[in-house]
Amino acid sequence: MTPNSSTAHTVNSGPSRRTFLGSTAVAAVAVAGGVPLLSACGGGSESKDREGTTSEKNAAKLLPTYVASTFARPDISSKNGSAAGYTAKVDLSALSASVKGKLGTGAPLKVMSPLWGTAPKADCAYYTQLDKAAGTKITWQNQDGNTYGEKLGAVLASSSIPDMVVVPSWELVGKISNAITAKFMDLGPYLAGDKVKKYPNLAAIPSDSWRMGIFGGALRGIPMPSAAATFNPAYYRKDIFDKKGYDVPKSADEFLSWAKEATSAKAKVYACADMSWTGFNIFGVRPSGTLGWHIEDNGKLTYRVEQPEYLEALEWTRKLFDAGVVHPDDKARSGDAGQRFTAGQILMFNMDMSQWYVKTAEQAKSNPDFEMAAMDLFGPDGGDPTLWASSPATIWSLIRKGASKETVENALAAANFAAAPYGTKEFMLVNYGVEGTHYSVKDGTPVKNDQGNQEVINAWVMLSAPAPYFAHPDYPDIARAQVEWEQRQGAFMKNTSTYGMNIVEPTRYANLSSQFEQLEIDYVRGNKKLSDVQQAISTWKSSGGDKLRDWYKKLIDKNGSGN
């Protein structure tokens, strides 16, 4: 979590770890990954069990019963697929416990999870106090998040798997995705239906998020929920816009005109960073990964790169580079666009939702005039945008097959503790640590100290999370702005035909689309020609894309459409 704040557990619209790393909150990327049953596809019984998805009818039998939390009801309710929002201060002296007693028995539990930053010591006060409160005894096997996929693949290929493993969706490629069903257990006997009521915080996770935890026809993944209306905003320097009298662009052409006006290479001020993500949103391009498949109005099933809007979005972003309005360091992909934004070297950049709070809090003392806002999205001609819903969950914690009943129950106790809702004792401990040790309270707001910033980092929060929310006790107006922005964009949101389906493609197609991310980067910077992109699309079709389309047709015919 960000220092002195708690933020929404949200996702973004592309299968890249970059958006996750861009946030000091727990955020993730929208990509459906999973492995359920599709007898019509694949070859061999093992392949059939690990490819495809689970139908809505069958999934309903596997899901935990939903029981909404009664703690700290949000000040702003979720709407149009948005996160909820908390804007009022919580009385920290009168917090309630979300669970009576300790669900853990103190049995030892090994957990492997990605971690960005320096891992705290195994016996640090944060880990010690969490174990004491939850009744757990966790040995954390934290791994560098930047190279987590390599470590994860090696561990899953071995005969020694930790009791609990955190798996982000962007690592569900190749053999890793197929290993999920083989290596991790069915949690249905512990969580399906009313069984989940033993773990009330897990019961309060929305059913759509739980549905994404179905792998290989069984409920295996404990989800980190995310809001459907999660998009990478185009942030702009509102303080500078107001000072200069700039109007916020409301069409693709207006954006380019404004960018040219705002850029002064002589003054070393440029309009923007690489706005590719914004371009995809403006032109209505679907997300990458399995969410990229959709049945068009004409009845044809297409992938995102086949959309005419895909090339239009890339061409628009390239115009920004060609016009010289993109900062040279962004063109060279060096340094940090966020730092250039706060320094006033660029006036707009796109990144995940957490940056609204992060940058505001960061600049509060050194630059009190700093103000940022998020541009409302629009269609190319200035009309309503076409936006595509993100996945309801993109990170899971899973329990290894063969784990003892006591181990499973202790792992679920830990996940239940981590999923405690905002405004509870458990939430405060997970996200802030111990008062006096990790944080102090100033004007009713918790503020982390150096020890808190060193120890209370993304470990426990990776096990699960409450329903998506925004809450910043020190900047409640930011929480409100974030929720209201999502609500406005969510009004124009549609589901792709694969929305809500946890899908794993056949291994032979696992890397079929991997070329496009780098190609997009190269094309918008002028290093590739449009014909290169068109050729890549043709090659994608002939080298497996058309066959993959047939596979998806059978999958959707069998299980129904997500929209």
VEXDREN-2710 file (C-alpha; in Angstrom, 1 decimal):
% VEXDREN-2710
k/r/px/py/pz
1/MET/0.0/0.0/0.0
2/THR/1.1/3.6/-0.5
3/PRO/2.5/5.3/2.6
4/ASN/-0.2/6.9/4.7
5/SER/-3.0/5.6/2.5
6/SER/-5.1/2.7/1.4
7/THR/-6.0/2.4/-2.2
8/ALA/-8.2/0.5/-4.5
9/HIS/-7.2/-3.0/-5.6
10/THR/-7.6/-2.4/-9.3
11/VAL/-6.5/-3.5/-12.7
12/ASN/-5.6/-2.1/-16.0
13/SER/-6.3/-2.9/-19.6
14/GLY/-3.3/-4.8/-20.8
15/PRO/-1.3/-7.9/-19.9
16/SER/1.9/-6.2/-18.7
17/ARG/3.5/-6.0/-15.3
18/ARG/4.4/-2.4/-16.1
19/THR/1.2/-0.9/-14.7
20/PHE/1.6/-3.0/-11.6
21/LEU/5.1/-1.7/-11.1
22/GLY/4.0/1.8/-11.8
23/SER/1.9/1.7/-8.6
24/THR/2.9/1.6/-5.0
25/ALA/-0.5/0.4/-4.3
26/VAL/-1.6/-3.2/-5.0
27/ALA/-2.8/-2.9/-8.6
28/ALA/-2.8/-5.4/-11.4
29/VAL/-3.4/-6.0/-15.0
30/ALA/-6.6/-7.1/-16.7
31/VAL/-6.1/-10.4/-18.4
32/ALA/-8.2/-13.4/-17.9
33/GLY/-6.2/-16.5/-17.2
34/GLY/-7.4/-19.9/-16.2
35/VAL/-7.9/-23.4/-17.0
36/PRO/-11.2/-25.1/-17.0
37/LEU/-13.1/-27.8/-19.0
38/LEU/-13.8/-27.8/-22.6
39/SER/-14.3/-31.3/-24.0
40/ALA/-14.5/-30.0/-27.6
41/CYS/-11.0/-28.6/-27.6
42/GLY/-7.5/-29.8/-27.2
43/GLY/-6.1/-33.3/-27.6
44/GLY/-5.8/-35.9/-24.9
45/SER/-7.6/-36.0/-21.6
46/GLU/-4.9/-34.0/-19.8
47/SER/-5.1/-31.2/-22.4
48/LYS/-8.9/-31.2/-22.2
49/ASP/-8.8/-30.6/-18.5
50/ARG/-6.4/-27.7/-18.7
51/GLU/-7.8/-25.7/-21.7
52/GLY/-10.9/-23.6/-22.2
53/THR/-13.3/-22.3/-19.6
54/THR/-16.1/-23.3/-17.3
55/SER/-19.7/-22.6/-18.3
56/GLU/-21.8/-20.2/-16.3
57/LYS/-24.1/-23.0/-15.3
58/ASN/-21.3/-25.2/-14.0
59/ALA/-19.4/-22.3/-12.4
60/ALA/-22.4/-21.3/-10.3
61/LYS/-22.2/-24.7/-8.6
62/LEU/-18.6/-24.1/-7.6
63/LEU/-18.8/-20.5/-6.3
64/PRO/-18.9/-19.4/-2.6
65/THR/-22.1/-17.9/-1.3
66/TYR/-21.8/-14.1/-1.4
67/VAL/-22.4/-12.4/1.9
68/ALA/-21.8/-8.6/1.8
69/SER/-19.7/-7.1/4.6
70/THR/-21.5/-5.0/7.2
71/PHE/-18.3/-3.1/8.2
72/ALA/-17.6/0.5/7.2
73/ARG/-20.1/0.9/4.4
74/PRO/-18.6/3.2/1.7
75/ASP/-19.6/6.8/1.4
76/ILE/-19.7/6.4/-2.4
77/SER/-21.2/3.2/-3.7
78/SER/-19.9/1.3/-6.7
79/LYS/-21.7/2.4/-9.9
80/ASN/-21.1/1.5/-13.6
81/GLY/-18.5/-1.1/-12.5
82/SER/-16.5/1.4/-10.4
83/ALA/-14.7/0.8/-7.1
84/ALA/-16.5/2.1/-4.0
85/GLY/-15.1/5.1/-2.1
86/TYR/-14.5/6.1/1.5
87/THR/-14.2/9.8/2.1
88/ALA/-15.0/10.2/5.8
89/LYS/-12.3/9.6/8.4
90/VAL/-12.6/6.3/10.3
91/ASP/-12.6/6.5/14.1
92/LEU/-9.4/4.5/14.7
93/SER/-10.1/4.2/18.4
94/ALA/-13.4/2.3/17.8
95/LEU/-12.5/-0.2/15.1
96/SER/-14.3/-3.5/15.0
97/ALA/-12.8/-6.9/14.3
98/SER/-14.2/-8.5/11.1
99/VAL/-13.8/-12.0/12.6
100/LYS/-14.3/-13.1/16.2
101/GLY/-11.3/-15.1/17.5
102/LYS/-8.4/-16.5/15.5
103/LEU/-9.1/-18.8/12.6
104/GLY/-5.5/-20.0/12.4
105/THR/-4.1/-22.7/14.6
106/GLY/-0.5/-21.6/14.4
107/ALA/0.5/-24.4/12.1
108/PRO/3.5/-23.5/9.9
109/LEU/2.8/-22.2/6.4
110/LYS/5.2/-21.4/3.6
111/VAL/4.0/-18.7/1.2
112/MET/5.7/-17.7/-2.1
113/SER/4.8/-14.3/-3.5
114/PRO/6.2/-11.6/-5.7
115/LEU/7.6/-8.5/-4.0
116/TRP/8.8/-5.2/-5.4
117/GLY/11.3/-3.6/-3.2
118/THR/13.5/-4.9/-0.4
119/ALA/12.0/-7.8/1.6
120/PRO/11.8/-7.1/5.4
121/LYS/13.5/-9.5/7.8
122/ALA/11.7/-12.7/8.5
123/ASP/11.3/-11.9/12.2
124/CYS/10.3/-8.2/11.7
125/ALA/7.6/-6.7/13.9
126/TYR/5.1/-6.6/11.1
127/TYR/5.2/-10.3/10.3
128/THR/5.4/-11.2/14.0
129/GLN/2.3/-9.2/14.9
130/LEU/0.3/-10.3/11.8
131/ASP/1.0/-14.0/12.7
132/LYS/0.0/-13.3/16.3
133/ALA/-3.3/-11.7/15.4
134/ALA/-4.3/-14.1/12.6
135/GLY/-3.2/-17.3/14.4
136/THR/-0.8/-18.1/11.6
137/LYS/2.9/-18.9/11.4
138/ILE/4.0/-17.9/7.9
139/THR/7.4/-18.3/6.4
140/TRP/7.5/-15.8/3.5
141/GLN/9.4/-16.8/0.4
142/ASN/9.3/-13.4/-1.3
143/GLN/10.7/-13.3/-4.8
144/ASP/11.7/-10.4/-7.0
145/GLY/8.6/-9.3/-8.8
146/ASN/10.5/-8.3/-11.9
147/THR/11.7/-11.8/-12.5
148/TYR/8.9/-13.7/-10.7
149/GLY/7.8/-15.6/-13.8
150/GLU/11.2/-17.3/-14.1
151/LYS/11.1/-18.3/-10.5
152/LEU/7.5/-19.4/-10.6
153/GLY/8.1/-21.6/-13.6
154/ALA/11.1/-23.3/-12.0
155/VAL/9.2/-23.9/-8.7
156/LEU/6.1/-25.3/-10.5
157/ALA/8.3/-27.6/-12.5
158/SER/9.9/-29.0/-9.3
159/SER/8.6/-31.4/-6.8
160/SER/8.9/-28.9/-3.9
161/ILE/6.1/-26.3/-4.0
162/PRO/5.4/-23.9/-1.1
163/ASP/2.1/-24.4/0.7
164/MET/0.6/-21.3/-0.8
165/VAL/1.7/-19.5/-4.0
166/VAL/0.6/-16.1/-5.4
167/VAL/0.1/-16.1/-9.2
168/PRO/-0.5/-12.9/-11.1
169/SER/-2.4/-13.3/-14.4
170/TRP/0.5/-11.9/-16.5
171/GLU/2.6/-14.9/-15.5
172/LEU/0.0/-17.3/-16.8
173/VAL/1.8/-18.1/-20.0
174/GLY/3.1/-21.3/-21.6
175/LYS/3.6/-24.2/-19.1
176/ILE/2.8/-22.1/-16.1
177/SER/-0.9/-21.8/-17.0
178/ASN/-1.1/-25.5/-17.6
179/ALA/0.6/-26.3/-14.3
180/ILE/-2.1/-24.5/-12.2
181/THR/-4.6/-27.4/-12.4
182/ALA/-1.9/-30.0/-11.9
183/LYS/-0.2/-28.5/-8.9
184/PHE/-2.9/-26.7/-6.9
185/MET/-5.9/-28.1/-5.1
186/ASP/-9.6/-27.8/-5.4
187/LEU/-10.8/-25.5/-2.6
188/GLY/-14.5/-26.3/-3.2
189/PRO/-14.7/-28.6/-0.1
190/TYR/-13.7/-25.6/2.0
191/LEU/-15.3/-22.6/0.3
192/ALA/-18.1/-23.6/-2.1
193/GLY/-21.6/-22.5/-1.2
194/ASP/-22.2/-21.8/2.4
195/LYS/-18.9/-23.4/3.5
196/VAL/-17.3/-20.0/2.9
197/LYS/-19.2/-18.5/5.7
198/LYS/-16.5/-19.7/8.1
199/TYR/-14.4/-17.1/6.4
200/PRO/-16.6/-14.0/6.3
201/ASN/-14.2/-11.7/4.6
202/LEU/-13.7/-14.2/1.7
203/ALA/-17.5/-14.5/1.5
204/ALA/-17.7/-10.7/1.0
205/ILE/-15.6/-11.0/-2.2
206/PRO/-17.9/-10.5/-5.3
207/SER/-19.0/-13.6/-7.2
208/ASP/-17.6/-12.3/-10.5
209/SER/-14.1/-12.2/-8.8
210/TRP/-14.5/-15.7/-7.4
211/ARG/-15.5/-16.9/-10.9
212/MET/-12.1/-15.9/-12.1
213/GLY/-10.6/-18.3/-9.6
214/ILE/-12.0/-21.4/-11.3
215/PHE/-9.1/-23.3/-12.9
216/GLY/-9.5/-26.8/-14.4
217/GLY/-13.2/-27.0/-13.6
218/ALA/-12.5/-26.4/-9.9
219/LEU/-12.3/-23.4/-7.5
220/ARG/-8.5/-23.2/-7.0
221/GLY/-7.7/-19.5/-6.8
222/ILE/-8.4/-17.0/-4.0
223/PRO/-8.9/-13.8/-5.9
224/MET/-7.7/-10.2/-5.5
225/PRO/-10.9/-8.5/-6.7
226/SER/-10.7/-5.6/-9.2
227/ALA/-13.2/-3.1/-10.6
228/ALA/-14.5/-3.6/-14.1
229/ALA/-14.3/0.1/-14.8
230/THR/-10.6/0.2/-14.5
231/PHE/-8.7/2.1/-17.1
232/ASN/-5.3/3.8/-17.3
233/PRO/-6.3/7.5/-17.0
234/ALA/-4.6/10.3/-19.0
235/TYR/-3.5/12.5/-16.1
236/TYR/-2.9/16.2/-16.8
237/ARG/-1.4/19.1/-14.7
238/LYS/-4.5/20.9/-13.8
239/ASP/-2.5/23.7/-12.1
240/ILE/-0.6/24.4/-15.3
241/PHE/-3.7/24.0/-17.5
242/ASP/-5.5/26.6/-15.4
243/LYS/-2.5/29.0/-15.4
244/LYS/-2.0/28.7/-19.2
245/GLY/-5.7/28.7/-20.0
246/TYR/-5.6/25.4/-21.8
247/ASP/-8.9/23.5/-22.4
248/VAL/-8.8/19.8/-21.7
249/PRO/-9.0/18.0/-25.1
250/LYS/-12.3/16.5/-26.0
251/SER/-11.5/14.8/-29.3
252/ALA/-8.5/13.2/-31.0
253/ASP/-7.8/16.2/-33.2
254/GLU/-8.2/18.6/-30.2
255/PHE/-5.6/16.6/-28.3
256/LEU/-3.1/16.9/-31.1
257/SER/-3.8/20.7/-31.5
258/TRP/-3.4/21.2/-27.8
259/ALA/-0.2/19.2/-27.7
260/LYS/1.4/21.3/-30.4
261/GLU/0.4/24.5/-28.5
262/ALA/1.7/23.3/-25.2
263/THR/5.1/22.0/-26.4
264/SER/8.1/24.2/-26.2
265/ALA/11.3/22.3/-27.0
266/LYS/13.3/25.4/-26.2
267/ALA/11.8/25.6/-22.7
268/LYS/12.1/21.8/-22.4
269/VAL/8.4/21.4/-21.9
270/TYR/6.6/18.8/-23.9
271/ALA/2.9/18.1/-24.0
272/CYS/3.0/14.4/-23.1
273/ALA/4.5/11.1/-22.6
274/ASP/3.8/8.0/-24.7
275/MET/0.0/8.1/-24.9
276/SER/-0.5/4.6/-26.5
277/TRP/-2.9/3.4/-23.7
278/THR/-5.0/6.5/-24.1
279/GLY/-5.0/6.1/-27.8
280/PHE/-6.4/2.5/-27.5
281/ASN/-9.1/3.8/-25.2
282/ILE/-10.1/6.7/-27.4
283/PHE/-10.4/4.5/-30.5
284/GLY/-12.2/1.7/-28.6
285/VAL/-9.5/-1.0/-28.9
286/ARG/-10.1/-4.1/-26.8
287/PRO/-7.6/-5.2/-24.1
288/SER/-4.8/-7.6/-24.8
289/GLY/-5.1/-11.3/-23.8
290/THR/-8.2/-13.3/-23.7
291/LEU/-10.4/-10.2/-23.2
292/GLY/-9.3/-9.2/-26.7
293/TRP/-11.8/-11.6/-28.4
294/HIS/-15.3/-10.3/-29.3
295/ILE/-18.2/-11.1/-31.5
296/GLU/-18.7/-8.1/-33.7
297/ASP/-22.2/-6.7/-34.7
298/ASN/-21.8/-8.6/-38.0
299/GLY/-21.5/-11.9/-36.1
300/LYS/-17.8/-12.3/-36.8
301/LEU/-15.4/-13.2/-34.0
302/THR/-12.3/-11.1/-34.1
303/TYR/-9.2/-10.4/-32.0
304/ARG/-8.2/-6.9/-31.0
305/VAL/-5.4/-6.6/-33.7
306/GLU/-8.1/-7.2/-36.4
307/GLN/-10.1/-4.2/-35.3
308/PRO/-9.7/-1.3/-37.8
309/GLU/-9.5/0.9/-34.7
310/TYR/-6.3/-0.9/-33.7
311/LEU/-4.4/0.6/-36.6
312/GLU/-6.2/3.9/-36.2
313/ALA/-5.1/4.2/-32.6
314/LEU/-1.5/3.4/-33.4
315/GLU/-1.5/6.0/-36.2
316/TRP/-2.9/8.6/-33.9
317/THR/-0.2/7.9/-31.3
318/ARG/2.5/8.1/-33.9
319/LYS/1.2/11.5/-35.0
320/LEU/2.1/12.7/-31.5
321/PHE/5.6/11.4/-31.8
322/ASP/6.0/12.8/-35.4
323/ALA/4.8/16.2/-34.2
324/GLY/7.5/16.3/-31.6
325/VAL/5.1/16.8/-28.7
326/VAL/6.3/13.6/-26.8
327/HIS/9.2/14.1/-24.5
328/PRO/12.5/12.8/-26.0
329/ASP/13.1/10.6/-22.9
330/ASP/9.7/9.0/-23.4
331/LYS/10.6/8.4/-27.0
332/ALA/13.8/6.7/-25.9
333/ARG/11.9/4.9/-23.1
334/SER/14.3/6.1/-20.5
335/GLY/13.7/7.5/-17.0
336/ASP/10.4/7.9/-15.3
337/ALA/7.5/9.7/-17.0
338/GLY/5.9/10.3/-13.6
339/GLN/8.9/12.3/-12.5
340/ARG/8.8/14.3/-15.6
341/PHE/5.2/15.0/-15.0
342/THR/5.7/16.3/-11.5
343/ALA/8.7/18.3/-12.6
344/GLY/6.5/20.0/-15.3
345/GLN/8.6/18.7/-18.1
346/ILE/5.5/17.0/-19.5
347/LEU/1.9/18.0/-18.9
348/MET/0.1/14.7/-19.5
349/PHE/0.9/11.0/-19.0
350/ASN/-1.1/7.8/-18.7
351/MET/-0.7/5.4/-15.8
352/ASP/-2.8/3.4/-13.3
353/MET/-5.3/4.9/-11.0
354/SER/-3.0/4.8/-7.9
355/GLN/-0.9/7.6/-9.3
356/TRP/-3.6/10.2/-8.6
357/TYR/-3.0/9.8/-4.9
358/VAL/0.7/8.9/-5.1
359/LYS/1.7/12.0/-7.0
360/THR/-0.5/14.3/-5.0
361/ALA/0.8/13.1/-1.7
362/GLU/4.4/13.2/-3.0
363/GLN/4.2/16.8/-4.1
364/ALA/2.2/18.2/-1.2
365/LYS/5.1/19.7/0.7
366/SER/7.6/20.5/-2.0
367/ASN/5.1/21.9/-4.5
368/PRO/1.9/23.0/-2.8
369/ASP/0.5/24.4/-6.0
370/PHE/0.6/21.0/-7.7
371/GLU/-2.7/19.7/-8.9
372/MET/-3.5/16.9/-11.2
373/ALA/-6.7/15.5/-12.7
374/ALA/-7.7/12.8/-15.1
375/MET/-9.0/13.6/-18.6
376/ASP/-12.4/12.1/-19.3
377/LEU/-12.2/9.7/-22.3
378/PHE/-13.9/10.4/-25.6
379/GLY/-14.4/8.9/-29.0
380/PRO/-12.1/9.9/-31.9
381/ASP/-14.5/12.5/-33.1
382/GLY/-15.4/13.8/-29.7
383/GLY/-18.5/11.6/-29.2
384/ASP/-19.0/9.0/-26.5
385/PRO/-16.1/6.5/-26.1
386/THR/-16.3/2.8/-26.4
387/LEU/-14.6/1.3/-23.4
388/TRP/-14.1/-2.3/-22.5
389/ALA/-14.5/-3.9/-19.1
390/SER/-11.5/-5.2/-17.2
391/SER/-11.3/-8.6/-15.6
392/PRO/-12.9/-8.9/-12.1
393/ALA/-9.7/-10.5/-10.7
394/THR/-6.1/-10.9/-12.0
395/ILE/-4.1/-12.1/-9.1
396/TRP/-4.7/-15.3/-7.1
397/SER/-3.3/-17.2/-4.2
398/LEU/-3.4/-21.0/-4.6
399/ILE/-2.8/-23.9/-2.2
400/ARG/-0.6/-26.8/-3.3
401/LYS/-2.2/-30.2/-3.9
402/GLY/-1.5/-32.6/-1.1
403/ALA/-1.5/-29.9/1.6
404/SER/-2.9/-31.2/4.9
405/LYS/-6.3/-30.0/6.1
406/GLU/-4.7/-28.0/8.8
407/THR/-2.4/-26.3/6.3
408/VAL/-5.3/-25.5/4.0
409/GLU/-7.3/-24.0/6.9
410/ASN/-4.4/-21.9/8.0
411/ALA/-3.8/-20.6/4.5
412/LEU/-7.5/-19.7/4.2
413/ALA/-7.3/-18.0/7.6
414/ALA/-4.5/-15.9/6.4
415/ALA/-6.3/-15.0/3.1
416/ASN/-9.4/-14.1/5.1
417/PHE/-7.4/-11.8/7.4
418/ALA/-5.9/-10.1/4.3
419/ALA/-9.3/-9.6/2.8
420/ALA/-10.6/-7.7/5.8
421/PRO/-12.7/-4.7/4.7
422/TYR/-11.7/-1.1/5.2
423/GLY/-12.5/0.2/8.6
424/THR/-11.6/-2.9/10.6
425/LYS/-8.9/-3.8/13.0
426/GLU/-7.5/-6.4/10.6
427/PHE/-7.4/-4.0/7.7
428/MET/-5.4/-1.5/9.8
429/LEU/-2.9/-4.2/10.8
430/VAL/-2.5/-5.6/7.3
431/ASN/-2.1/-2.2/5.6
432/TYR/-0.5/-0.1/8.3
433/GLY/1.1/-2.4/10.8
434/VAL/1.1/-1.6/14.6
435/GLU/0.4/1.9/15.9
436/GLY/3.5/3.3/17.6
437/THR/5.8/0.9/15.7
438/HIS/4.8/1.3/12.1
439/TYR/2.6/4.4/12.1
440/SER/1.3/7.2/14.2
441/VAL/-2.1/9.0/14.1
442/LYS/-2.1/12.7/13.2
443/ASP/-5.4/14.5/13.1
444/GLY/-7.2/11.2/12.9
445/THR/-5.1/10.0/10.0
446/PRO/-2.6/7.1/10.1
447/VAL/0.9/8.1/8.9
448/LYS/3.6/5.5/8.4
449/ASN/7.1/6.1/9.8
450/ASP/10.3/4.7/8.3
451/GLN/9.9/1.3/9.9
452/GLY/6.4/1.1/8.5
453/ASN/7.5/2.0/5.0
454/GLN/10.3/-0.7/5.2
455/GLU/8.2/-3.5/6.6
456/VAL/4.6/-3.0/5.6
457/ILE/4.9/-3.6/1.9
458/ASN/3.3/-6.0/-0.5
459/ALA/3.3/-9.4/1.2
460/TRP/0.1/-10.0/3.2
461/VAL/-1.9/-7.8/0.8
462/MET/-1.1/-10.3/-2.0
463/LEU/-3.0/-13.1/-0.4
464/SER/-6.5/-11.6/-1.1
465/ALA/-8.3/-8.3/-0.8
466/PRO/-11.7/-6.9/-0.1
467/ALA/-14.1/-5.7/-2.8
468/PRO/-12.5/-2.8/-4.9
469/TYR/-12.4/0.5/-3.1
470/PHE/-10.6/3.8/-2.9
471/ALA/-9.7/5.3/0.5
472/HIS/-7.2/8.0/1.3
473/PRO/-7.7/9.3/4.8
474/ASP/-5.3/12.2/4.2
475/TYR/-6.7/13.1/0.8
476/PRO/-10.4/12.1/0.7
477/ASP/-11.1/14.4/-2.2
478/ILE/-8.7/12.2/-4.3
479/ALA/-10.7/9.1/-3.4
480/ARG/-13.9/10.8/-4.4
481/ALA/-12.4/12.0/-7.7
482/GLN/-11.1/8.5/-8.5
483/VAL/-14.5/6.8/-7.9
484/GLU/-16.4/9.5/-9.8
485/TRP/-14.0/9.3/-12.7
486/GLU/-14.5/5.5/-12.9
487/GLN/-18.2/6.0/-12.7
488/ARG/-18.2/8.4/-15.6
489/GLN/-16.1/6.2/-17.8
490/GLY/-18.0/3.1/-16.8
491/ALA/-21.2/4.5/-18.3
492/PHE/-19.6/3.8/-21.7
493/MET/-18.3/0.4/-20.8
494/LYS/-19.1/-2.8/-22.7
495/ASN/-18.1/-6.4/-22.0
496/THR/-16.2/-8.4/-24.6
497/SER/-17.5/-11.8/-25.5
498/THR/-15.0/-13.4/-23.2
499/TYR/-15.6/-11.2/-20.2
500/GLY/-15.9/-13.0/-16.9
501/MET/-14.4/-16.2/-18.3
502/ASN/-11.2/-17.6/-16.9
503/ILE/-9.6/-18.9/-20.1
504/VAL/-6.4/-20.7/-20.8
505/GLU/-5.6/-21.0/-24.5
506/PRO/-3.9/-24.2/-25.8
507/THR/-0.2/-24.1/-25.2
508/ARG/0.6/-24.2/-28.9
509/TYR/-0.9/-20.7/-29.1
510/ALA/0.6/-19.3/-25.9
511/ASN/3.0/-16.9/-27.5
512/LEU/1.1/-16.1/-30.7
513/SER/0.4/-12.5/-29.8
514/SER/3.5/-11.7/-27.9
515/GLN/5.1/-9.9/-30.8
516/PHE/2.6/-7.1/-30.8
517/GLU/3.6/-5.2/-27.7
518/GLN/7.1/-4.5/-28.9
519/LEU/5.8/-3.8/-32.5
520/GLU/3.4/-1.2/-31.1
521/ILE/6.3/0.5/-29.2
522/ASP/8.5/0.5/-32.4
523/TYR/5.7/1.7/-34.8
524/VAL/4.5/4.7/-32.8
525/ARG/8.2/5.9/-32.5
526/GLY/8.7/5.7/-36.2
527/ASN/11.0/2.6/-36.1
528/LYS/8.6/0.4/-38.0
529/LYS/6.2/1.0/-40.9
530/LEU/2.5/0.6/-41.1
531/SER/3.1/-2.3/-43.5
532/ASP/5.2/-4.0/-40.8
533/VAL/2.2/-4.0/-38.5
534/GLN/-0.2/-5.1/-41.2
535/GLN/2.2/-8.0/-42.1
536/ALA/2.4/-9.0/-38.5
537/ILE/-1.4/-9.2/-38.4
538/SER/-1.4/-11.4/-41.5
539/THR/1.3/-13.6/-40.1
540/TRP/-0.6/-13.9/-36.8
541/LYS/-3.6/-15.1/-38.7
542/SER/-1.7/-17.7/-40.9
543/SER/0.5/-19.0/-38.1
544/GLY/-2.4/-19.8/-35.7
545/GLY/-4.7/-16.9/-35.3
546/ASP/-7.4/-18.3/-37.5
547/LYS/-7.2/-21.7/-35.8
548/LEU/-7.3/-20.0/-32.5
549/ARG/-10.4/-18.2/-33.6
550/ASP/-12.1/-21.5/-34.4
551/TRP/-11.1/-22.7/-30.9
552/TYR/-12.7/-19.6/-29.4
553/LYS/-15.8/-20.1/-31.5
554/LYS/-16.3/-23.6/-30.0
555/LEU/-15.6/-22.3/-26.5
556/ILE/-18.2/-19.5/-26.8
557/ASP/-20.8/-21.7/-28.5
558/LYS/-20.4/-24.2/-25.7
559/ASN/-20.3/-21.8/-22.7
560/GLY/-22.1/-18.7/-23.9
561/SER/-20.9/-15.2/-24.5
562/GLY/-19.6/-12.9/-21.7
563/ASN/-21.6/-10.0/-23.1
END
